[in-house]
Amino acid sequence: MMSKVINIIKEYSDEESKRGKALQKLSWEACKIGIYVFSYGFLQVLLSDWIGIRDDKEVMLKLYYIMFSGGFLFYAAAMMPWVFHHKKNIFNLCSTTFKLSTIEKEVKEEINQNNKGE
C-alpha cells in the first residue's frame, strides 16, 4: 500500500509524466477560476457605491467572502505544483526527514560512546 502511494507521489513529482502534466493543467485552471472570482468580488466592492449596495452590510459581507475565497483558491492552486515540483517537495521532505532521524540517532550513539570512553 505504501509503495503505491510513493509511486503516485513520484508520478506527480515528475513534470514529464501524465499525472504531472494533469496536475499543471488542473493548477492553471484553478488559478484562472480564482482570479475570476477574486476580480468579480473586487469589482463589485469597488463599484458598490455606483450600484447602490454600500449600505447593505449582508451583501457587502458576501462580496468580501467571495473575494477572500477567490484569493484563497488562486494561492492554493498556485502552490499545488510547487508542493510536488520543488526541490524540497513532499516526497523528498518525508524521505530526508527519515534519513535525518536515523543520522541523528547514529550521531547521538557516537557521542555517547565517546563520552563513555573519556
TORPA-4810 file (N, C-alpha, C, O; in nm, 3 decimals):
<nodes>
NODE_1_0.083_-0.119_0.000_0.000_0.000_0.000_0.087_0.126_0.000_0.062_0.220_-0.075_M
NODE_2_0.189_0.124_0.086_0.276_0.241_0.094_0.355_0.260_-0.036_0.380_0.374_-0.077_M
NODE_3_0.393_0.151_-0.099_0.467_0.163_-0.225_0.379_0.223_-0.335_0.429_0.297_-0.420_S
NODE_4_0.249_0.194_-0.334_0.158_0.254_-0.431_0.150_0.405_-0.410_0.151_0.481_-0.506_K
NODE_5_0.140_0.446_-0.284_0.134_0.590_-0.253_0.263_0.658_-0.296_0.259_0.767_-0.354_V
NODE_6_0.376_0.596_-0.269_0.505_0.654_-0.307_0.516_0.665_-0.459_0.566_0.765_-0.510_I
NODE_7_0.470_0.564_-0.531_0.474_0.569_-0.678_0.384_0.680_-0.732_0.422_0.747_-0.828_N
NODE_8_0.268_0.698_-0.673_0.178_0.805_-0.718_0.241_0.942_-0.693_0.234_1.029_-0.779_I
NODE_9_0.302_0.961_-0.576_0.367_1.089_-0.545_0.483_1.113_-0.640_0.505_1.226_-0.683_I
NODE_10_0.559_1.008_-0.673_0.669_1.024_-0.769_0.617_1.064_-0.906_0.678_1.147_-0.974_K
NODE_11_0.504_1.008_-0.947_0.447_1.044_-1.077_0.402_1.189_-1.078_0.418_1.258_-1.179_E
NODE_12_0.345_1.237_-0.969_0.306_1.378_-0.963_0.429_1.468_-0.958_0.423_1.582_-1.004_Y
NODE_13_0.539_1.420_-0.903_0.661_1.500_-0.893_0.730_1.514_-1.028_0.802_1.611_-1.050_S
NODE_14_0.711_1.419_-1.117_0.775_1.422_-1.249_0.694_1.513_-1.341_0.576_1.489_-1.365_D
NODE_15_0.759_1.617_-1.392_0.689_1.713_-1.477_0.655_1.658_-1.615_0.566_1.710_-1.682_E
NODE_16_0.724_1.553_-1.658_0.701_1.496_-1.791_0.598_1.383_-1.790_0.555_1.339_-1.897_E
NODE_17_0.559_1.335_-1.673_0.465_1.223_-1.668_0.322_1.271_-1.693_0.294_1.391_-1.692_S
NODE_18_0.234_1.177_-1.715_0.093_1.209_-1.743_0.029_1.278_-1.624_-0.043_1.377_-1.640_K
NODE_19_0.054_1.227_-1.504_-0.005_1.288_-1.385_0.056_1.424_-1.354_-0.013_1.513_-1.304_R
NODE_20_0.184_1.441_-1.382_0.248_1.571_-1.360_0.188_1.678_-1.450_0.164_1.790_-1.407_G
NODE_21_0.165_1.642_-1.576_0.104_1.737_-1.670_-0.041_1.765_-1.631_-0.088_1.878_-1.643_K
NODE_22_-0.112_1.662_-1.585_-0.251_1.682_-1.540_-0.255_1.775_-1.419_-0.346_1.856_-1.406_A
NODE_23_-0.157_1.762_-1.330_-0.151_1.849_-1.213_-0.128_1.994_-1.254_-0.190_2.084_-1.198_L
NODE_24_-0.041_2.016_-1.352_-0.017_2.151_-1.400_-0.141_2.210_-1.466_-0.173_2.327_-1.445_Q
NODE_25_-0.211_2.130_-1.546_-0.334_2.179_-1.610_-0.441_2.213_-1.506_-0.506_2.316_-1.515_K
NODE_26_-0.458_2.125_-1.409_-0.555_2.149_-1.303_-0.520_2.275_-1.225_-0.608_2.355_-1.193_L
NODE_27_-0.393_2.292_-1.196_-0.349_2.410_-1.122_-0.376_2.537_-1.202_-0.423_2.637_-1.147_S
NODE_28_-0.347_2.534_-1.331_-0.368_2.651_-1.414_-0.517_2.686_-1.424_-0.553_2.804_-1.416_W
NODE_29_-0.602_2.587_-1.441_-0.746_2.613_-1.448_-0.798_2.667_-1.315_-0.881_2.758_-1.314_E
NODE_30_-0.752_2.612_-1.204_-0.795_2.661_-1.073_-0.745_2.804_-1.050_-0.816_2.884_-0.989_A
NODE_31_-0.626_2.837_-1.098_-0.575_2.974_-1.087_-0.663_3.070_-1.165_-0.695_3.180_-1.118_C
NODE_32_-0.703_3.029_-1.285_-0.789_3.116_-1.366_-0.924_3.139_-1.298_-0.975_3.251_-1.297_K
NODE_33_-0.981_3.033_-1.242_-1.109_3.047_-1.172_-1.092_3.137_-1.050_-1.177_3.222_-1.022_I
NODE_34_-0.983_3.119_-0.976_-0.957_3.202_-0.858_-0.941_3.349_-0.894_-0.993_3.436_-0.824_G
NODE_35_-0.870_3.377_-1.002_-0.854_3.516_-1.046_-0.989_3.574_-1.087_-1.019_3.689_-1.055_I
NODE_36_-1.070_3.496_-1.157_-1.201_3.543_-1.199_-1.290_3.574_-1.078_-1.353_3.679_-1.073_Y
NODE_37_-1.294_3.484_-0.981_-1.379_3.504_-0.863_-1.330_3.623_-0.782_-1.410_3.704_-0.737_V
NODE_38_-1.198_3.635_-0.765_-1.144_3.749_-0.691_-1.175_3.880_-0.764_-1.213_3.979_-0.701_F
NODE_39_-1.157_3.881_-0.896_-1.185_4.002_-0.974_-1.332_4.040_-0.965_-1.365_4.159_-0.953_S
NODE_40_-1.420_3.942_-0.972_-1.563_3.969_-0.960_-1.594_4.034_-0.825_-1.663_4.136_-0.820_Y
NODE_41_-1.545_3.974_-0.717_-1.570_4.030_-0.584_-1.509_4.167_-0.568_-1.571_4.256_-0.511_G
NODE_42_-1.387_4.186_-0.619_-1.320_4.315_-0.607_-1.394_4.423_-0.683_-1.414_4.533_-0.631_F
NODE_43_-1.436_4.393_-0.805_-1.509_4.493_-0.883_-1.645_4.525_-0.821_-1.689_4.640_-0.825_L
NODE_44_-1.711_4.427_-0.766_-1.840_4.453_-0.701_-1.821_4.542_-0.578_-1.901_4.632_-0.555_Q
NODE_45_-1.717_4.517_-0.501_-1.690_4.601_-0.384_-1.649_4.741_-0.430_-1.691_4.840_-0.370_V
NODE_46_-1.567_4.749_-0.534_-1.520_4.877_-0.585_-1.635_4.961_-0.640_-1.639_5.082_-0.621_L
NODE_47_-1.728_4.896_-0.708_-1.840_4.967_-0.771_-1.966_4.966_-0.685_-2.075_4.996_-0.735_L
NODE_48_-1.953_4.933_-0.558_-2.071_4.919_-0.474_-2.145_5.051_-0.454_-2.267_5.052_-0.442_S
NODE_49_-2.073_5.163_-0.451_-2.141_5.293_-0.439_-2.223_5.321_-0.564_-2.336_5.370_-0.555_D
NODE_50_-2.168_5.291_-0.679_-2.237_5.318_-0.804_-2.358_5.226_-0.819_-2.462_5.268_-0.871_W
NODE_51_-2.345_5.101_-0.774_-2.456_5.006_-0.782_-2.560_5.037_-0.675_-2.679_5.014_-0.695_I
NODE_52_-2.515_5.088_-0.561_-2.607_5.124_-0.454_-2.622_5.018_-0.346_-2.727_5.010_-0.283_G
NODE_53_-2.520_4.938_-0.325_-2.531_4.833_-0.222_-2.437_4.858_-0.105_-2.416_4.769_-0.023_I
NODE_54_-2.379_4.976_-0.097_-2.282_5.005_0.008_-2.346_4.997_0.147_-2.280_4.957_0.243_R
NODE_55_-2.472_5.033_0.158_-2.537_5.036_0.289_-2.583_4.899_0.336_-2.607_4.880_0.455_D
NODE_56_-2.596_4.803_0.248_-2.641_4.670_0.285_-2.521_4.586_0.330_-2.443_4.539_0.248_D
NODE_57_-2.507_4.570_0.462_-2.388_4.503_0.517_-2.384_4.355_0.484_-2.276_4.299_0.466_K
NODE_58_-2.499_4.290_0.474_-2.500_4.147_0.443_-2.447_4.120_0.302_-2.371_4.026_0.281_E
NODE_59_-2.487_4.204_0.208_-2.440_4.187_0.071_-2.291_4.216_0.062_-2.218_4.144_-0.006_V
NODE_60_-2.246_4.320_0.132_-2.103_4.352_0.130_-2.021_4.241_0.194_-1.912_4.208_0.147_M
NODE_61_-2.074_4.182_0.300_-2.003_4.072_0.365_-1.992_3.951_0.270_-1.888_3.886_0.265_L
NODE_62_-2.099_3.924_0.197_-2.094_3.814_0.100_-1.992_3.843_-0.010_-1.921_3.752_-0.055_K
NODE_63_-1.984_3.969_-0.053_-1.886_4.004_-0.156_-1.743_3.990_-0.103_-1.654_3.946_-0.177_L
NODE_64_-1.722_4.026_0.023_-1.589_4.007_0.082_-1.555_3.858_0.092_-1.440_3.819_0.070_Y
NODE_65_-1.654_3.776_0.126_-1.631_3.631_0.130_-1.596_3.578_-0.009_-1.509_3.493_-0.024_Y
NODE_66_-1.665_3.629_-0.110_-1.636_3.588_-0.247_-1.493_3.628_-0.283_-1.419_3.549_-0.343_I
NODE_67_-1.454_3.750_-0.247_-1.319_3.796_-0.275_-1.216_3.709_-0.203_-1.115_3.669_-0.262_M
NODE_68_-1.241_3.681_-0.077_-1.148_3.600_0.002_-1.136_3.459_-0.055_-1.026_3.406_-0.067_F
NODE_69_-1.250_3.399_-0.089_-1.245_3.262_-0.142_-1.175_3.258_-0.277_-1.103_3.162_-0.306_S
NODE_70_-1.193_3.359_-0.360_-1.123_3.364_-0.488_-0.973_3.378_-0.470_-0.895_3.312_-0.539_G
NODE_71_-0.932_3.464_-0.378_-0.789_3.479_-0.349_-0.729_3.352_-0.292_-0.618_3.314_-0.328_G
NODE_72_-0.803_3.286_-0.202_-0.754_3.162_-0.143_-0.741_3.053_-0.249_-0.642_2.979_-0.250_F
NODE_73_-0.840_3.044_-0.337_-0.835_2.944_-0.444_-0.715_2.969_-0.535_-0.647_2.875_-0.576_L
NODE_74_-0.691_3.095_-0.567_-0.577_3.128_-0.654_-0.445_3.087_-0.589_-0.362_3.022_-0.653_F
NODE_75_-0.426_3.124_-0.464_-0.299_3.092_-0.398_-0.283_2.942_-0.374_-0.173_2.889_-0.385_Y
NODE_76_-0.391_2.875_-0.341_-0.383_2.730_-0.322_-0.348_2.660_-0.453_-0.267_2.567_-0.455_A
NODE_77_-0.408_2.706_-0.563_-0.379_2.645_-0.693_-0.237_2.679_-0.738_-0.171_2.597_-0.803_A
NODE_78_-0.190_2.797_-0.704_-0.054_2.834_-0.741_0.049_2.753_-0.663_0.158_2.726_-0.713_A
NODE_79_0.016_2.714_-0.541_0.109_2.637_-0.458_0.107_2.488_-0.492_0.201_2.416_-0.458_M
NODE_80_0.002_2.441_-0.557_-0.012_2.297_-0.583_0.107_2.239_-0.660_0.162_2.138_-0.616_M
NODE_81_0.149_2.296_-0.773_0.265_2.237_-0.841_0.394_2.253_-0.761_0.483_2.169_-0.768_P
NODE_82_0.404_2.362_-0.686_0.524_2.387_-0.607_0.543_2.277_-0.503_0.656_2.236_-0.475_W
NODE_83_0.433_2.229_-0.447_0.442_2.125_-0.345_0.506_1.999_-0.402_0.580_1.930_-0.332_V
NODE_84_0.478_1.969_-0.528_0.530_1.846_-0.588_0.658_1.867_-0.668_0.741_1.776_-0.674_F
NODE_85_0.677_1.984_-0.730_0.787_2.001_-0.824_0.907_2.074_-0.765_1.011_2.081_-0.830_H
NODE_86_0.896_2.127_-0.648_1.007_2.198_-0.586_1.112_2.099_-0.540_1.082_1.982_-0.520_H
NODE_87_1.235_2.145_-0.524_1.341_2.055_-0.478_1.308_1.996_-0.342_1.345_1.883_-0.312_K
NODE_88_1.241_2.071_-0.262_1.201_2.023_-0.129_1.052_1.987_-0.133_0.974_2.040_-0.054_K
NODE_89_1.014_1.899_-0.222_0.874_1.860_-0.231_0.838_1.762_-0.120_0.923_1.724_-0.040_N
NODE_90_0.713_1.721_-0.116_0.663_1.636_-0.007_0.738_1.503_-0.004_0.776_1.456_0.104_I
NODE_91_0.760_1.444_-0.119_0.827_1.313_-0.122_0.969_1.324_-0.068_1.010_1.243_0.016_F
NODE_92_1.044_1.423_-0.116_1.182_1.440_-0.069_1.186_1.479_0.078_1.275_1.436_0.151_N
NODE_93_1.091_1.560_0.121_1.089_1.603_0.260_1.066_1.485_0.353_1.132_1.472_0.456_L
NODE_94_0.972_1.398_0.317_0.946_1.280_0.400_1.066_1.186_0.403_1.102_1.134_0.508_C
NODE_95_1.128_1.165_0.289_1.241_1.073_0.285_1.362_1.131_0.356_1.435_1.058_0.424_S
NODE_96_1.386_1.263_0.341_1.501_1.322_0.410_1.477_1.332_0.559_1.571_1.322_0.637_T
NODE_97_1.352_1.351_0.602_1.323_1.354_0.745_1.355_1.219_0.807_1.411_1.213_0.917_T
NODE_98_1.320_1.112_0.738_1.351_0.979_0.789_1.502_0.959_0.795_1.555_0.905_0.892_F
NODE_99_1.572_1.002_0.688_1.717_0.988_0.686_1.782_1.071_0.797_1.875_1.024_0.862_K
NODE_100_1.732_1.193_0.819_1.789_1.278_0.923_1.769_1.217_1.061_1.858_1.224_1.145_L
NODE_101_1.653_1.158_1.084_1.629_1.099_1.216_1.724_0.982_1.240_1.771_0.963_1.352_S
NODE_102_1.752_0.903_1.137_1.847_0.791_1.156_1.989_0.844_1.172_2.066_0.788_1.250_T
NODE_103_2.024_0.950_1.101_2.157_1.010_1.116_2.173_1.068_1.256_2.278_1.051_1.318_I
NODE_104_2.069_1.137_1.306_2.075_1.193_1.441_2.094_1.084_1.545_2.170_1.102_1.640_E
NODE_105_2.027_0.972_1.528_2.043_0.861_1.623_2.187_0.809_1.620_2.245_0.782_1.725_K
NODE_106_2.243_0.796_1.500_2.381_0.748_1.490_2.478_0.845_1.555_2.572_0.803_1.622_E
NODE_107_2.456_0.974_1.534_2.545_1.075_1.593_2.534_1.073_1.745_2.635_1.081_1.814_V
NODE_108_2.413_1.061_1.798_2.396_1.055_1.943_2.463_0.932_2.002_2.525_0.939_2.108_K
NODE_109_2.452_0.819_1.933_2.518_0.697_1.981_2.670_0.714_1.980_2.738_0.669_2.072_E
NODE_110_2.721_0.780_1.877_2.865_0.803_1.869_2.912_0.896_1.980_3.018_0.874_2.039_E
NODE_111_2.833_0.999_2.009_2.868_1.092_2.117_2.866_1.019_2.251_2.955_1.039_2.334_I
NODE_112_2.766_0.935_2.272_2.758_0.859_2.397_2.878_0.765_2.412_2.931_0.750_2.522_N
NODE_113_2.920_0.703_2.303_3.036_0.615_2.309_3.163_0.694_2.341_3.249_0.647_2.416_Q
NODE_114_3.175_0.814_2.283_3.292_0.898_2.311_3.292_0.944_2.456_3.397_0.952_2.519_N
NODE_115_3.173_0.974_2.510_3.165_1.019_2.649_3.201_0.906_2.745_3.264_0.930_2.848_N
NODE_116_3.163_0.785_2.712_3.195_0.671_2.798_3.344_0.639_2.795_3.400_0.594_2.895_K
NODE_117_3.407_0.663_2.684_3.549_0.632_2.669_3.638_0.730_2.743_3.752_0.696_2.775_G
NODE_118_3.590_0.849_2.769_3.675_0.950_2.834_3.670_0.944_2.980_3.737_1.024_3.047_E
</nodes>
